[in-house]
Amino acid sequence: MELQTPTFTLGIEEEYLLVDRKTRDLVAAPDALMAECTKVLKSRVSPEFLQCQIEVGTGVCKTIPQARAELVELRKTISGIADGYGLAPLAVATHPFADWQHQTFTNKQRYEELARDLAGVARRMLICGMHVHVGIEDEDLRIDLLGQLSYFLPHLLALSASSPFWQGRDTGLASYRLSVFDNLPRTGLPPMFNSYAEYTRAVDRLIAAGVIEDATKIWWDLRPSARFPTLETRICDVTPRLDDTVAMAALVQSLAHMLYRLRLSNQRWRQYERFLINENRWQAQRHGVSGRLMDFGKAKLVNYTDLLEELLELVAHDAEELGCSREIVKLRDIITSGNSADRQRAVYKAATDNGADHTEAMQAVVDSLIEETVSGLDQS
């Protein structure tokens, strides 16, 4: 059977936290606020697992600029409506000081079932991510690229890391979100499959045993979407700066295109043991872009700055063909100014250096996140 050429369409999902502008603490989304958001955005907005969360998702986008325009609309709409209630959205993976024990579940059957099935683990799920869907319509190609694209997941995590604080403490990690999420079953790096049929057989066994209802309950860092003909990258923290989000989505799309281009030349990216990739995953989770990842071929740690330049060179042709060259080079800005975790720590330090106590410094971090979530939305 002839291989179906992928469309490489895009869909981006973001999860936001809702905070009170005065206290900077989390609040449950008022029913009226959600009703207003739904009236304007319809199916592109929905409640999340906890009542203090809101999820948005673009439609099917053909290009990165189109996806960016839609994310601008989504962020502007949520922020504008929330402001009328004295609230603000945060595009960040963890709240700097909120207590997960004080949050309440959304009254929705799916979330009630999750809370029941996952027991105490579910209560700590005060985390937000960013998911990127890339259109790969051929099922076996989707599985083939799943195995190869997994190599780059730590690189994406390092760029996106936005969760250094948890319950008012610096965790020492760039992405503490992943530590919380990894407590759930069926998370982490995806297994290796030889075909789409092999993947579906494995999923069907879980369904037949009554462990899960469907494949939406599989939460790997990268998965074949259960609802769309896409590969869904799920490892990223949600990031406050929209330009960072768009640049990372451009990298995901370009990497998928590069791997497909290799296949057309009867080549492929080497698939390394998950044991090795997991080590890079930890290094990215711990240090973000300020650390190093292993170059498996050279068997040594390499500064992330150098790895990013290699990545940009690797996908330069693909980004140009996809029309996202301008967006993808903005990844260098993350190296220059730090990822969100770096910037949050810098805000905290600056506040304490200027005489703020711990509580005031934490509030300053939230204020910076409120500002970054809506910054750059008026740029073309």
VEXNU-870390 format. One line per field, with one value per residue (C-alpha): x negated, y, z negated; chain; residue in three letters. Coordinates in Angstrom, 2 decimals. Last residue first. Layout:
<setis>
px: c(X	...)
py: c(Y	...)
pz: c(Z	...)
kette: c(A	...)
rest: c(ala	...)
</setis>
This chain:
<setis>
px: c(-1.45	-2.12	0.85	0.54	-3.10	-2.57	0.67	-0.76	-3.93	-2.06	-0.19	-3.44	-5.29	-2.52	-2.74	-6.48	-5.87	-3.38	-6.09	-8.43	-5.78	-5.26	-9.00	-9.73	-10.57	-13.69	-14.98	-17.18	-14.06	-12.24	-15.22	-15.64	-11.99	-12.01	-15.20	-13.69	-10.65	-12.89	-14.87	-11.71	-10.22	-13.16	-16.24	-16.69	-19.33	-18.62	-14.90	-15.62	-17.43	-14.10	-13.07	-14.75	-11.63	-9.22	-10.99	-11.64	-7.99	-6.89	-6.72	-9.38	-11.60	-11.14	-12.05	-15.23	-16.35	-15.52	-19.03	-20.57	-18.11	-18.75	-22.51	-22.13	-19.91	-22.49	-25.19	-23.08	-22.12	-25.73	-26.88	-27.31	-29.35	-28.94	-29.73	-26.88	-24.66	-25.02	-23.92	-22.12	-23.54	-22.22	-21.07	-18.31	-16.35	-18.35	-16.34	-13.66	-16.14	-18.62	-15.78	-14.59	-18.20	-18.41	-15.07	-16.47	-19.21	-16.93	-14.49	-17.16	-18.05	-16.20	-18.46	-16.80	-15.79	-16.98	-15.40	-15.50	-11.73	-12.22	-14.63	-12.02	-9.50	-11.94	-12.51	-8.76	-8.21	-11.11	-9.70	-6.26	-7.76	-10.13	-7.29	-5.31	-8.32	-8.53	-4.80	-4.94	-8.03	-6.37	-3.33	-5.38	-3.77	-4.79	-2.76	-5.14	-5.99	-5.91	-2.60	-3.49	-0.46	-0.99	2.11	5.04	7.40	9.33	7.08	3.97	0.94	-1.23	-4.17	-4.92	-2.62	0.83	2.91	6.44	7.49	6.89	10.28	12.24	9.19	8.33	11.46	9.46	10.77	9.67	6.17	5.92	7.22	4.35	1.74	3.48	3.81	0.04	-0.80	1.63	0.04	-3.26	-6.64	-5.95	-8.41	-7.00	-6.11	-8.19	-6.48	-2.86	-0.62	0.07	-0.03	-2.89	-4.80	-2.52	-3.78	-7.45	-6.75	-5.28	-8.50	-10.04	-13.17	-13.95	-15.50	-12.08	-11.90	-9.20	-5.90	-3.65	-5.71	-8.14	-10.40	-7.53	-8.05	-10.19	-9.38	-12.87	-14.17	-11.07	-11.51	-15.09	-13.98	-11.37	-13.86	-14.60	-10.86	-10.56	-12.01	-9.58	-6.51	-7.65	-7.18	-3.90	-2.44	-3.82	-1.82	1.37	1.01	2.67	-0.23	1.19	-0.88	0.76	-1.07	-0.18	-0.97	-0.83	0.71	0.27	2.31	2.63	1.96	5.48	5.21	2.52	4.79	7.23	6.45	9.65	12.02	10.54	10.44	14.11	15.08	13.09	14.91	18.30	17.85	18.09	14.59	12.46	11.65	8.38	7.28	4.99	3.05	1.70	0.86	-2.69	-4.33	-1.41	-2.59	-2.83	-2.36	-0.04	1.56	5.07	6.31	9.15	11.02	14.21	14.15	10.46	11.39	13.32	10.41	7.81	9.80	10.49	6.95	5.46	7.76	7.40	3.62	3.68	5.62	3.14	0.26	1.86	2.26	-1.36	-2.41	-0.61	2.29	4.23	6.85	8.73	6.93	7.32	8.07	8.14	9.16	7.99	9.05	11.95	9.55	9.65	10.16	13.05	13.40	12.48	12.20	15.66	17.43	14.95	17.36	20.26	17.88	15.86	18.99	20.34	16.97	17.01	20.61	19.79	17.01	13.56	12.28	9.63	5.85	3.88	2.58	4.37	5.46	5.55	7.28	5.78	6.93	4.48	4.18	3.97	2.88	3.75	2.17	3.37	1.21	1.33	-1.65	0.41	-1.29	-1.87	0.00	-2.34	-1.33	0.00)
py: c(40.83	41.96	42.69	39.42	40.09	39.91	38.35	35.39	37.37	39.92	37.36	35.41	38.49	39.16	35.55	35.91	39.15	37.30	34.78	37.65	39.22	35.94	35.35	38.86	41.70	43.76	44.59	41.48	39.50	40.86	40.41	36.82	35.97	37.58	35.70	32.41	33.03	33.87	30.64	28.53	30.39	29.50	31.69	35.13	34.24	30.51	31.14	33.84	31.20	29.43	32.49	30.75	28.59	31.46	33.03	29.66	28.62	28.33	24.52	24.31	26.73	24.82	21.59	23.01	24.41	21.18	19.89	23.36	24.37	21.13	21.56	25.11	23.76	21.15	23.80	25.85	22.67	22.10	18.60	15.57	12.73	9.38	10.87	9.00	9.30	13.06	13.42	16.54	19.58	22.25	25.86	24.95	23.00	21.75	19.07	18.20	18.40	16.13	13.77	13.47	12.99	9.99	8.76	8.82	6.45	3.92	4.24	2.58	4.54	4.62	5.93	8.50	7.06	6.73	5.34	8.79	9.21	8.12	10.96	13.45	11.91	12.44	16.04	16.74	15.42	17.55	20.62	20.23	19.81	22.75	24.98	24.05	25.07	28.43	29.03	28.35	30.53	33.39	33.04	33.69	32.04	28.45	25.26	22.53	20.29	16.48	16.08	15.76	14.40	12.53	13.07	11.39	12.77	11.45	8.84	10.82	8.68	9.39	11.42	12.12	9.17	9.80	6.75	7.31	8.78	5.28	4.01	2.79	1.82	-1.11	-3.08	-6.09	-5.64	-2.00	-2.86	-5.60	-3.22	-0.82	-3.50	-4.74	-1.15	-0.59	-3.85	-2.96	0.47	-1.22	-2.05	-0.55	0.99	2.12	5.79	7.85	8.74	8.13	5.06	5.27	8.60	9.49	10.75	13.80	15.15	14.76	16.17	19.33	19.91	21.20	23.30	21.42	22.80	22.47	26.14	26.24	28.09	25.11	23.99	26.26	25.48	24.80	26.54	24.14	24.61	24.66	21.78	19.71	20.07	18.77	15.93	14.90	14.75	11.01	10.27	11.52	8.23	5.81	7.92	8.49	4.79	4.69	7.60	6.09	2.95	4.98	7.21	10.53	12.26	15.69	17.19	17.76	19.89	19.67	22.27	21.35	22.44	21.09	20.92	17.15	16.53	15.24	12.64	10.62	10.19	7.97	7.48	5.61	7.75	11.10	9.94	8.89	12.28	13.92	12.02	12.62	16.37	18.47	19.95	18.82	21.11	22.72	23.32	20.29	21.49	24.43	27.52	28.95	29.26	27.90	25.05	24.57	28.22	30.04	32.05	33.36	36.48	37.30	40.38	39.03	41.31	40.48	36.85	37.85	39.81	37.18	34.30	36.25	37.53	34.08	32.41	35.09	35.08	31.27	31.52	33.90	31.67	28.61	30.49	31.64	28.00	26.74	24.54	24.85	22.38	24.21	25.66	24.35	25.95	24.45	26.26	25.36	26.50	24.02	21.09	18.49	21.09	23.22	23.70	26.16	25.66	24.07	27.46	30.36	33.25	31.57	29.12	31.94	33.64	30.40	29.67	33.09	32.65	29.29	30.94	29.38	28.16	30.44	30.21	32.74	36.07	37.68	40.78	39.56	36.31	33.48	31.06	28.42	27.78	24.65	24.95	22.85	23.29	21.74	21.63	20.21	18.17	17.02	13.64	11.88	8.58	5.66	3.43	0.00)
pz: c(-14.30	-17.85	-20.10	-22.02	-22.85	-26.60	-27.82	-29.74	-30.50	-32.62	-34.71	-35.11	-36.37	-38.88	-40.07	-40.67	-42.57	-44.76	-45.62	-46.53	-48.77	-50.59	-51.05	-52.35	-49.99	-50.74	-47.26	-47.15	-48.02	-44.97	-42.63	-43.80	-43.19	-39.75	-38.80	-40.00	-37.81	-34.84	-35.12	-35.38	-32.40	-30.17	-30.19	-28.64	-26.04	-25.74	-25.44	-22.85	-20.75	-20.38	-18.37	-15.42	-15.11	-14.46	-11.48	-9.87	-10.14	-6.50	-6.41	-3.69	-5.58	-8.82	-7.03	-5.53	-8.91	-10.77	-11.49	-11.68	-14.37	-16.24	-16.13	-17.45	-20.21	-21.17	-21.53	-23.94	-25.80	-26.75	-25.79	-28.05	-26.62	-24.88	-21.45	-19.76	-22.82	-23.05	-26.63	-27.76	-29.54	-31.86	-31.66	-29.20	-31.81	-34.80	-36.60	-34.07	-31.20	-33.02	-33.93	-30.32	-29.23	-31.56	-30.29	-26.76	-27.85	-29.58	-26.67	-24.54	-21.45	-18.15	-15.39	-13.17	-9.81	-6.24	-3.08	-1.47	-1.87	-5.48	-6.12	-4.88	-7.30	-10.17	-9.09	-8.86	-12.38	-13.62	-11.84	-13.45	-16.92	-16.37	-15.17	-18.29	-20.36	-18.59	-19.06	-22.79	-23.20	-21.31	-23.56	-26.68	-29.71	-28.95	-29.36	-30.42	-27.51	-27.49	-25.66	-21.97	-20.11	-16.84	-14.78	-13.07	-15.78	-18.76	-20.39	-19.53	-18.81	-21.84	-23.07	-26.74	-27.50	-28.96	-28.05	-29.38	-26.02	-24.61	-25.74	-28.75	-30.79	-33.08	-32.10	-30.95	-27.40	-27.43	-28.62	-26.01	-23.34	-24.03	-23.43	-20.29	-19.06	-19.32	-17.54	-14.76	-14.43	-13.75	-15.26	-18.67	-21.13	-24.46	-24.99	-27.42	-30.67	-31.66	-31.72	-35.46	-37.29	-39.62	-36.58	-36.49	-39.80	-38.94	-35.47	-36.93	-38.88	-35.66	-36.20	-39.40	-42.60	-44.21	-45.20	-47.84	-48.01	-47.40	-44.39	-42.58	-39.59	-37.17	-33.83	-31.76	-28.05	-26.55	-28.67	-27.94	-24.19	-24.28	-26.57	-23.95	-21.07	-21.16	-21.31	-17.73	-16.44	-18.08	-17.41	-13.81	-13.03	-14.94	-12.96	-9.76	-10.55	-10.93	-7.86	-8.72	-10.44	-11.38	-14.17	-17.56	-20.14	-23.82	-26.47	-30.14	-33.41	-36.95	-40.15	-39.83	-43.53	-44.20	-41.46	-43.25	-46.25	-44.35	-40.65	-39.81	-41.89	-40.86	-37.25	-37.42	-38.84	-36.07	-33.33	-34.97	-35.30	-38.45	-38.33	-41.25	-44.17	-45.26	-48.87	-49.10	-46.05	-48.04	-45.97	-46.15	-42.74	-40.69	-38.50	-34.71	-33.76	-31.37	-34.17	-33.67	-35.50	-37.89	-39.07	-37.54	-34.52	-34.15	-33.52	-30.38	-28.96	-29.86	-28.37	-25.17	-24.75	-25.35	-22.84	-20.17	-20.45	-20.31	-17.05	-15.49	-16.58	-14.98	-11.69	-11.82	-12.48	-9.40	-8.32	-11.56	-12.81	-15.55	-18.51	-22.01	-25.36	-28.84	-32.03	-35.52	-38.99	-38.98	-38.76	-35.99	-33.26	-32.09	-28.33	-25.58	-21.82	-21.73	-21.85	-21.97	-22.54	-24.33	-25.99	-27.54	-28.81	-30.31	-31.92	-33.57	-34.73	-36.29	-38.31	-37.75	-41.10	-42.57	-42.82	-44.84	-43.54	-46.52	-44.61	-40.99	-41.98	-39.97	-37.23	-36.02	-32.29	-30.13	-26.51	-23.47	-20.05	-16.79	-13.70	-10.19	-9.00	-5.96	-5.91	-2.57	-2.52	-1.94	0.96	0.00)
kette: c(A	A	A	A	A	A	A	A	A	A	A	A	A	A	A	A	A	A	A	A	A	A	A	A	A	A	A	A	A	A	A	A	A	A	A	A	A	A	A	A	A	A	A	A	A	A	A	A	A	A	A	A	A	A	A	A	A	A	A	A	A	A	A	A	A	A	A	A	A	A	A	A	A	A	A	A	A	A	A	A	A	A	A	A	A	A	A	A	A	A	A	A	A	A	A	A	A	A	A	A	A	A	A	A	A	A	A	A	A	A	A	A	A	A	A	A	A	A	A	A	A	A	A	A	A	A	A	A	A	A	A	A	A	A	A	A	A	A	A	A	A	A	A	A	A	A	A	A	A	A	A	A	A	A	A	A	A	A	A	A	A	A	A	A	A	A	A	A	A	A	A	A	A	A	A	A	A	A	A	A	A	A	A	A	A	A	A	A	A	A	A	A	A	A	A	A	A	A	A	A	A	A	A	A	A	A	A	A	A	A	A	A	A	A	A	A	A	A	A	A	A	A	A	A	A	A	A	A	A	A	A	A	A	A	A	A	A	A	A	A	A	A	A	A	A	A	A	A	A	A	A	A	A	A	A	A	A	A	A	A	A	A	A	A	A	A	A	A	A	A	A	A	A	A	A	A	A	A	A	A	A	A	A	A	A	A	A	A	A	A	A	A	A	A	A	A	A	A	A	A	A	A	A	A	A	A	A	A	A	A	A	A	A	A	A	A	A	A	A	A	A	A	A	A	A	A	A	A	A	A	A	A	A	A	A	A	A	A	A	A	A	A	A	A	A	A	A	A	A	A	A	A	A	A	A	A	A	A	A	A	A	A	A	A	A	A	A	A	A	A	A	A	A	A	A	A	A	A	A	A)
rest: c(ser	gln	asp	leu	gly	ser	val	thr	glu	glu	ile	leu	ser	asp	val	val	ala	gln	met	ala	glu	thr	his	asp	ala	gly	asn	asp	thr	ala	ala	lys	tyr	val	ala	arg	gln	arg	asp	ala	ser	asn	gly	ser	thr	ile	ile	asp	arg	leu	lys	val	ile	glu	arg	ser	cys	gly	leu	glu	glu	ala	asp	his	ala	val	leu	glu	leu	leu	glu	glu	leu	leu	asp	thr	tyr	asn	val	leu	lys	ala	lys	gly	phe	asp	met	leu	arg	gly	ser	val	gly	his	arg	gln	ala	gln	trp	arg	asn	glu	asn	ile	leu	phe	arg	glu	tyr	gln	arg	trp	arg	gln	asn	ser	leu	arg	leu	arg	tyr	leu	met	his	ala	leu	ser	gln	val	leu	ala	ala	met	ala	val	thr	asp	asp	leu	arg	pro	thr	val	asp	cys	ile	arg	thr	glu	leu	thr	pro	phe	arg	ala	ser	pro	arg	leu	asp	trp	trp	ile	lys	thr	ala	asp	glu	ile	val	gly	ala	ala	ile	leu	arg	asp	val	ala	arg	thr	tyr	glu	ala	tyr	ser	asn	phe	met	pro	pro	leu	gly	thr	arg	pro	leu	asn	asp	phe	val	ser	leu	arg	tyr	ser	ala	leu	gly	thr	asp	arg	gly	gln	trp	phe	pro	ser	ser	ala	ser	leu	ala	leu	leu	his	pro	leu	phe	tyr	ser	leu	gln	gly	leu	leu	asp	ile	arg	leu	asp	glu	asp	glu	ile	gly	val	his	val	his	met	gly	cys	ile	leu	met	arg	arg	ala	val	gly	ala	leu	asp	arg	ala	leu	glu	glu	tyr	arg	gln	lys	asn	thr	phe	thr	gln	his	gln	trp	asp	ala	phe	pro	his	thr	ala	val	ala	leu	pro	ala	leu	gly	tyr	gly	asp	ala	ile	gly	ser	ile	thr	lys	arg	leu	glu	val	leu	glu	ala	arg	ala	gln	pro	ile	thr	lys	cys	val	gly	thr	gly	val	glu	ile	gln	cys	gln	leu	phe	glu	pro	ser	val	arg	ser	lys	leu	val	lys	thr	cys	glu	ala	met	leu	ala	asp	pro	ala	ala	val	leu	asp	arg	thr	lys	arg	asp	val	leu	leu	tyr	glu	glu	glu	ile	gly	leu	thr	phe	thr	pro	thr	gln	leu	glu	met)
</setis>
